[in-house]
Every structure is written in C-alpha cells, then in structure tokens.
Amino acid sequence: MDTKKTTLLYNIGQLLTMDDHEGQVRGKDMNELSVKENYAVLMKDGVIEKIGPSSEMEKMEADEKVDCEGKLVTPGLVDPHTHLVFGGSREHEMALKQQGVPYLDILKQGGGILSTVRSTREASEKELYEKAMFHLNRIASFGVTTVEAKSGYGMDRETELKQLRVAKKAGENHPLDLVSTFLGAHAITEDYKEDPEKLLDEMADLFQEIKDEDLAEFVDIFTETGVFTIEQSRRYLQKAKDLGFDLKMHADEIDPLGGTDLAVELGARSGDHLAVATDEGISKLADSDTIGVLLPGTIFYLGKGEFARARDMIEAGASIAISTDFNPGSSVTENLQLIMSLAALKMKMTPEEIWHAVTVNAAHAINRGDEAGQINVGRKADVVVWDAPNYMYIPYHYGVNHVRTVYKAGQKLYERGDLLV
C-alpha cells in the first residue's frame, strides 16, 4: 500500500488509545480505560504523527481531513486465533447437528474435521489462496487490522506446508498483518488412529523446514481427550520450543486435562479456549505471562459446553484476549464484533475489559504488542472510525457491523457504503 499520505481525523467524540499500561494488561487493570474526548489524530507516512485536542489540530495541513462527527475512534482490532486457510465448507452438517446426530457419527459419515481435511488436501494452492484472501477482506471489513492464521487441515507434509505457504503469500499480498501458526497436530486422521505418536513425529519432522522457509512463528497442538494427551503435547511442544518457535495451545476446551497448566509450564504465549480450566489452572495462568485467549463463538455455535470463566480469570489477575476462532466447523464467523457481544453477554466481561481483549492483549498474544493494538505516536497507523457514539455501544448492539472506515498503515482500507434509497 502507498502510505505516503497525510490524513487528519478530527472531531473525534471518543478516542481509545489503549496505551495506559506497559505490556499486556491483566486483572483489574483491564477494567480501567482512559477515554480522550473531542480529540484528533494525524496520520503521516503510515504512522501516527500526532494526537491532541481537536480544537488545536483542526487547522493543521493534511492531504485529507476527515470529520469524525463525534464518533468513536480506536486502534484496529486484533484477531489472535483463526483457522484461515481451509478448503470447502460444512453447511450440510448443520441439519445433522440440529437432529442431534453425535459428532462421532458425523465423522463416520466422512464429515466433521475429516471433511475439511479432505477438501483442503484436494484444493490447489491457488484455490486456497483466493479463498483466504476473500476471508481476509471480510475480516478487515469488521475492523481487524492484524490476524493470526493456523494450518491444521492436512496432518500430512504436503498439505500442511501448502497451507502455511498460502498463509505466507496472503500475508505478503494483503494489507492486513498476518501471523502464522503451525497446527499440524490438530487431530488424528484415520491413518494414525492406532499410532498418534507417529503423526506427532512426522509433524515434528517439519519443524526445521518450516523454520528455514519462515513459514510459521508459532507451533500449536490440540490437547484434548481423544486427540493428544498432556505428555504427548509436552514432548511435541518442547521440541518446537528447542528450535526457537513460540508456543500456543488448544487447551482445556472440553475436558479439564490440565492444558492451561501445561501452557504456563512451557511458557506458551497463549493458552486458547480454556472453557473448562480448573481453579489451579486459572491461578497458574494469573501468575504467568501466558495470555488466555477465550473463544465464546465456538461454545455459542456448537450450542453445548460451558463458556470460559472470564470473570474468575480476570479477578485472579490473568491477562485475557478474545478471538473469533474462525473456522468451517465450530465457529463460522469473521465478525470479531459479534464475539465482543458474546464476551459481554455470556462471559460477563465489561466493555472496558473487552476492548483490552481485542486490542492490546490480543496483540501480545501473537507477539505484536509493540506494533498493534494501540494508537500512539510513532506506531503504525492502524485505526478504525466507528458508526457508534461511544465504546460501550459496540458490544451492546450485536450482530451488525459498526465500522465506518478502516485505516491500515494510514491508508483507507475499507469504508462502509451507504444505501441509496
């Protein structure tokens, strides 16, 4: 994108800079939010040049001046957990779920994650790339400017590398910043049902190749009953860590196996899901720098299970982020604003906590805390102008897109079109 342009946003009703604290924000600090009223932001050469009262900045020279009409302005949102690159879709399974057909029976019929694995294996790199770019455009339209993307729909060398290469190419060509994660240990395919250790060994054999091609920054694993055990996960992730990868974990989603504890033990950047994290796990999370990435959209879509205990985690002092978990099977949405509403309605998070969870903490959950999630002089100018009067309105008015304009590195990336009536 051409960033050689100066844009002045003025007459901002509420400006959230999200820069009240150094580093990730934890516990009760998540409920503290400074709001700057009647402010202006000057973006120049792709970065934030100046922030100040609108009355002092309105007459400054700029290539473009935008009257924000008293609306809310915030940093671009950060979505720290998605399964962006996949083939096919699974809408035909919705009727089966509504009829009460168990997931294992859907698997036996060739559905579930195995359907996505088959579609992803069969898709060409070009097909996966075009599909990923389509979804990135939609993600951007909801105000997200930085996104994480996982592999994990191959569980074989060729497809996993194909997914990672597609993600890398998408990150190079799409304006959004993309952070890649290798999730080869996502499920146990039929070929490895009797020997899951063999699958883990084959996925671990890819670590050096992935490192050499700079295809992923993180390694992730699905630690769950019927998938990978705590001990298997510990050995696998330690190999990744020894090679210089940062770690993530799908942990304590369905059964409380101690995945939260293991994420902390290994120094993982994040433990994700955590829907059934134990009291001990929550206590360890609160005493660590591991961020809990909570995914209420998954529980909502599947219609079963418990929502993560966000209140207990925050009150214990943990650092929390939230994310869409965008994927074709258990959370089919790119709308992070909807997830903000679910965080309020189902996990009882306050608006202040939610904004920290989709900006600064989400950025730290993917090692982008020094460049995303804040509006600050010298930082990349990732900024959203909202069609909302205040920050509380976004999670309150659910199910719609409140974005007016998205600026990525100071350039207009998305603007809501008006209906002509």
C-alpha positions in Angstrom: 0.0 0.0 0.0 1.1 3.6 -0.7 1.5 5.1 2.7 2.9 8.5 1.5 -0.2 10.4 2.5 -1.3 12.6 5.4 -4.7 12.2 6.9 -6.2 14.2 9.8 -9.1 12.6 11.7 -10.7 15.4 13.8 -13.9 15.9 15.8 -13.5 12.5 17.4 -16.1 12.1 20.1 -14.2 9.3 22.0 -10.7 8.2 21.2 -9.3 5.0 22.7 -5.5 4.9 22.5 -5.2 1.7 24.7 -1.8 2.9 26.0 -2.5 3.2 29.7 -0.2 0.3 30.6 3.2 -1.1 29.6 2.9 -4.5 28.0 -0.1 -6.8 28.3 -2.9 -5.7 30.6 -4.0 -8.1 33.4 -6.6 -8.5 36.1 -8.4 -5.4 37.4 -6.3 -3.2 35.2 -8.4 -4.5 32.3 -11.3 -2.6 33.6 -9.5 0.7 33.6 -9.9 2.6 30.3 -8.8 6.2 29.5 -11.1 7.9 27.1 -10.0 11.1 25.2 -12.9 13.3 24.2 -13.0 15.8 21.3 -9.6 14.7 20.0 -7.8 14.5 16.7 -5.3 12.0 15.2 -2.8 12.9 12.4 -1.5 10.0 10.3 1.5 10.6 8.1 3.7 8.2 6.1 1.9 5.2 7.5 2.4 6.1 11.2 0.7 8.1 13.9 2.3 11.6 13.7 0.3 13.5 16.4 -2.5 13.1 18.8 -4.2 16.1 20.5 -7.3 18.1 21.2 -9.4 18.6 18.1 -9.6 22.3 18.7 -5.8 22.5 18.5 -5.3 20.3 15.4 -8.3 21.0 13.1 -6.4 23.7 11.1 -3.3 21.5 10.5 -2.3 20.8 6.9 -3.2 17.4 5.6 -3.8 15.7 2.2 -7.2 14.6 3.6 -9.2 15.9 6.5 -12.0 13.7 7.9 -14.7 15.0 10.2 -15.5 12.1 12.5 -18.7 13.8 13.6 -18.3 13.0 17.2 -17.9 9.2 16.7 -15.7 6.6 18.3 -12.2 6.0 17.1 -10.0 3.1 18.2 -6.9 1.1 17.2 -7.5 -1.6 14.6 -8.7 -4.8 16.2 -6.5 -7.9 16.5 -7.9 -11.4 16.0 -5.4 -13.8 17.6 -6.9 -17.2 16.8 -8.2 -18.2 13.4 -8.1 -21.2 11.1 -8.0 -19.0 8.0 -6.7 -21.4 5.3 -9.0 -24.3 4.5 -10.9 -25.9 1.6 -14.6 -26.4 1.3 -17.3 -25.7 3.8 -19.6 -27.8 6.0 -23.1 -26.2 5.9 -24.7 -29.5 5.2 -23.7 -30.7 8.7 -25.9 -28.1 10.4 -29.1 -30.1 9.8 -27.4 -33.2 11.2 -26.4 -31.3 14.4 -30.0 -29.9 14.8 -31.3 -33.5 14.6 -29.0 -34.5 17.4 -26.6 -36.6 15.4 -23.5 -37.1 17.5 -20.3 -35.6 16.1 -18.6 -39.0 16.1 -21.4 -40.3 13.8 -20.9 -37.3 11.5 -17.2 -38.2 11.4 -18.1 -41.8 10.5 -20.1 -40.4 7.6 -17.0 -38.6 6.3 -18.0 -35.3 7.8 -16.6 -33.1 10.6 -12.9 -32.1 10.5 -12.2 -35.0 8.2 -14.4 -33.4 5.5 -12.3 -30.2 5.8 -9.1 -32.2 5.7 -10.2 -33.9 2.5 -11.3 -30.7 0.9 -8.0 -28.9 1.9 -5.9 -31.8 0.6 -7.7 -31.7 -2.7 -7.7 -27.9 -3.2 -4.9 -26.3 -5.2 -2.7 -23.7 -3.6 -4.3 -21.1 -5.9 -7.8 -22.1 -4.7 -6.8 -21.9 -1.1 -5.1 -18.5 -1.7 -8.1 -17.0 -3.3 -10.4 -18.3 -0.6 -8.1 -17.0 2.2 -7.9 -13.5 0.5 -11.7 -13.4 0.4 -12.0 -14.2 4.1 -9.2 -11.6 4.9 -11.2 -9.0 3.1 -14.3 -9.8 5.2 -12.2 -9.9 8.4 -10.8 -6.4 7.5 -14.4 -5.1 7.0 -15.2 -5.8 10.7 -12.3 -3.6 11.8 -9.5 -6.1 12.2 -6.1 -5.0 11.0 -3.9 -7.8 12.4 -4.8 -11.5 12.3 -3.4 -14.9 13.3 -3.8 -17.9 10.9 -3.3 -21.6 11.6 -2.7 -24.6 9.4 -4.0 -27.9 10.7 -6.3 -29.2 7.9 -3.8 -31.5 6.4 -2.0 -33.6 9.0 0.4 -34.6 6.2 3.5 -33.0 5.0 2.3 -31.7 1.6 -1.0 -30.1 2.8 0.4 -28.6 6.0 3.2 -26.9 4.0 0.7 -25.9 1.4 -1.5 -24.2 4.0 1.5 -22.4 5.5 2.8 -21.2 2.1 -0.7 -19.9 1.3 -0.8 -18.0 4.6 2.6 -16.5 3.9 1.7 -15.4 0.4 -1.6 -13.9 1.7 0.3 -12.1 4.4 2.7 -10.7 1.8 -0.1 -9.5 -0.6 -3.0 -8.5 1.7 -2.8 -5.2 3.6 -3.6 -6.9 6.9 -0.7 -8.1 9.0 -0.8 -11.9 9.3 0.9 -14.0 11.9 1.2 -17.7 11.1 0.9 -20.8 13.3 1.7 -24.4 12.5 -1.1 -26.7 13.8 -0.1 -29.9 12.2 -1.1 -31.7 15.5 -4.8 -30.7 15.1 -6.5 -34.1 15.0 -5.7 -37.7 14.5 -6.6 -38.9 11.0 -7.7 -42.4 10.3 -4.2 -43.4 9.1 -2.8 -42.7 12.6 -5.7 -43.8 14.8 -3.6 -46.7 16.2 -0.4 -44.7 16.4 -0.8 -41.0 17.1 2.9 -40.8 18.2 3.8 -41.5 14.5 1.7 -38.5 13.4 3.4 -36.3 16.0 6.8 -37.4 14.9 6.0 -36.7 11.3 4.7 -33.2 12.1 7.8 -32.5 14.3 9.9 -33.6 11.3 8.5 -30.5 9.5 9.7 -28.0 12.2 13.1 -27.3 10.6 11.7 -27.0 7.1 9.1 -24.6 8.4 11.8 -22.6 10.3 14.1 -22.5 7.2 11.3 -21.2 5.0 10.0 -18.8 7.7 6.5 -20.3 7.3 5.4 -20.0 10.9 6.2 -18.1 14.1 4.2 -20.4 16.5 3.6 -24.1 16.9 0.2 -25.2 18.4 -1.4 -28.5 19.4 -4.9 -29.7 20.2 -4.6 -31.2 23.7 -7.9 -33.0 24.4 -9.5 -36.3 25.2 -9.3 -38.5 22.0 -6.7 -36.2 20.4 -3.3 -35.6 22.2 -2.5 -36.2 25.8 -0.7 -33.8 28.2 2.5 -35.9 27.9 2.4 -36.1 24.1 1.8 -32.4 24.0 4.6 -31.6 26.4 7.2 -33.6 24.3 6.0 -32.2 21.0 5.9 -28.5 22.1 9.3 -28.8 23.8 10.8 -29.9 20.5 9.3 -26.9 18.8 10.5 -24.6 21.6 14.0 -26.0 21.4 14.1 -25.0 17.7 13.1 -21.4 18.5 9.3 -21.5 17.9 6.9 -19.7 20.2 4.1 -21.8 21.5 0.3 -21.8 21.6 -2.1 -24.5 22.8 -5.7 -25.5 22.2 -6.2 -26.3 25.9 -9.0 -27.3 28.3 -11.7 -26.9 25.7 -13.9 -29.9 26.5 -12.2 -31.9 29.3 -10.1 -30.4 32.1 -6.9 -32.3 31.3 -4.5 -29.6 32.6 -3.8 -27.9 29.3 -3.8 -24.5 31.0 -1.2 -25.7 33.5 0.9 -27.1 30.7 0.7 -23.8 28.6 2.0 -22.0 31.7 4.7 -24.6 32.4 6.1 -24.3 28.9 5.9 -20.5 28.8 3.4 -20.6 25.9 2.5 -17.2 24.6 -1.2 -18.2 24.9 -3.5 -20.9 26.0 -6.6 -20.9 23.9 -10.2 -22.0 24.6 -9.8 -22.7 28.4 -13.5 -23.3 28.7 -13.0 -25.9 31.5 -9.8 -24.6 33.0 -9.6 -25.6 36.7 -9.1 -23.3 39.7 -5.5 -24.4 39.8 -5.0 -23.7 36.1 -6.6 -20.3 36.4 -4.3 -19.5 39.4 -1.2 -20.5 37.4 -2.4 -18.5 34.4 -2.8 -15.4 36.6 0.8 -15.8 37.9 2.3 -16.1 34.4 2.8 -14.1 31.2 0.7 -16.6 29.3 -2.4 -15.0 27.8 -5.7 -16.7 28.0 -7.4 -16.4 24.5 -11.1 -17.1 25.0 -13.3 -18.2 22.2 -17.0 -17.8 23.1 -18.1 -18.1 19.5 -17.2 -21.8 19.5 -19.4 -22.6 22.5 -22.2 -20.4 21.0 -22.1 -22.1 17.6 -21.9 -25.6 18.9 -24.7 -25.0 21.4 -23.1 -27.1 24.2 -20.5 -26.9 26.9 -19.6 -24.1 29.2 -18.3 -20.6 28.4 -14.9 -19.9 29.8 -14.8 -18.4 33.2 -13.5 -15.0 32.2 -14.6 -13.3 35.4 -12.7 -15.8 37.6 -9.6 -15.4 35.4 -9.7 -11.6 35.4 -10.4 -11.4 39.1 -7.4 -13.8 39.7 -5.2 -11.4 37.8 -4.9 -13.1 34.4 -4.4 -11.4 31.1 -7.2 -12.2 28.7 -7.8 -11.8 25.0 -10.8 -12.9 22.9 -11.0 -14.1 19.3 -13.3 -15.5 16.6 -11.8 -18.9 16.2 -12.9 -18.5 12.6 -13.1 -22.0 11.1 -15.5 -24.0 8.9 -16.7 -26.4 11.6 -17.2 -24.9 15.1 -17.1 -21.1 14.7 -18.1 -19.9 11.3 -17.7 -16.2 11.6 -15.2 -13.5 10.7 -17.1 -11.0 12.9 -15.0 -10.1 15.9 -17.6 -7.5 16.9 -20.1 -10.4 17.4 -17.5 -12.1 19.7 -17.3 -8.9 21.7 -21.0 -9.1 22.3 -20.8 -12.7 23.3 -18.0 -11.9 25.7 -20.3 -9.4 27.4 -23.5 -11.5 27.4 -22.1 -14.9 28.1 -18.8 -14.3 29.9 -19.9 -11.2 31.8 -16.9 -9.1 30.7 -17.2 -5.4 31.0 -16.9 -3.2 27.9 -13.5 -1.9 29.2 -12.2 -5.5 29.6 -13.5 -6.4 26.1 -11.6 -3.5 24.5 -8.4 -4.6 26.1 -9.1 -8.2 25.0 -9.4 -7.3 21.3 -6.6 -4.7 21.1 -3.5 -4.7 23.3 -3.8 -8.2 24.9 -4.8 -9.8 21.6 -1.7 -8.2 20.0 0.6 -9.5 22.8 -1.0 -13.0 22.3 0.6 -13.1 18.9 3.9 -11.2 19.6 2.7 -8.0 18.1 2.3 -5.9 21.3 4.9 -3.4 20.1 3.2 -2.6 16.8 -0.5 -3.4 17.0 -3.4 -2.7 19.4 -2.6 0.9 20.3 -2.8 4.3 18.9 0.4 6.0 19.8 2.8 8.5 18.2 5.3 6.6 16.1 3.2 3.4 15.8 1.8 2.1 12.6 -1.5 4.0 11.9 -4.0 1.1 12.2 -7.1 3.0 13.1 -10.9 2.4 12.9 -13.6 5.0 12.8 -16.9 3.6 14.1 -20.5 4.4 13.5 -21.0 4.5 17.2 -21.2 7.3 19.8 -19.1 5.6 22.4 -17.0 2.4 23.2 -19.8 0.8 25.1 -22.1 0.8 22.1 -20.2 -1.8 20.1 -20.8 -4.9 22.3 -24.2 -3.6 23.2 -25.7 -3.5 19.7 -24.9 -7.0 18.5 -24.9 -8.8 15.2 -24.2 -5.9 12.9 -21.1 -4.2 11.5 -20.4 -0.8 13.2 -17.4 0.0 11.2 -17.4 3.3 9.2 -13.8 3.4 8.0 -10.7 1.2 8.5 -7.2 2.7 8.0 -4.3 0.3 7.6 -0.9 2.0 7.9 -2.6 5.3 7.4 -4.4 4.3 4.2 -8.1 3.8 3.8 -8.7 0.0 3.5 -12.4 -0.2 4.0 -15.3 2.2 4.0 -18.9 1.4 4.6 -21.1 2.2 1.6 -24.4 4.0 2.1 -27.6 2.6 0.8 -29.1 4.7 -2.0 -32.8 5.0 -1.2 
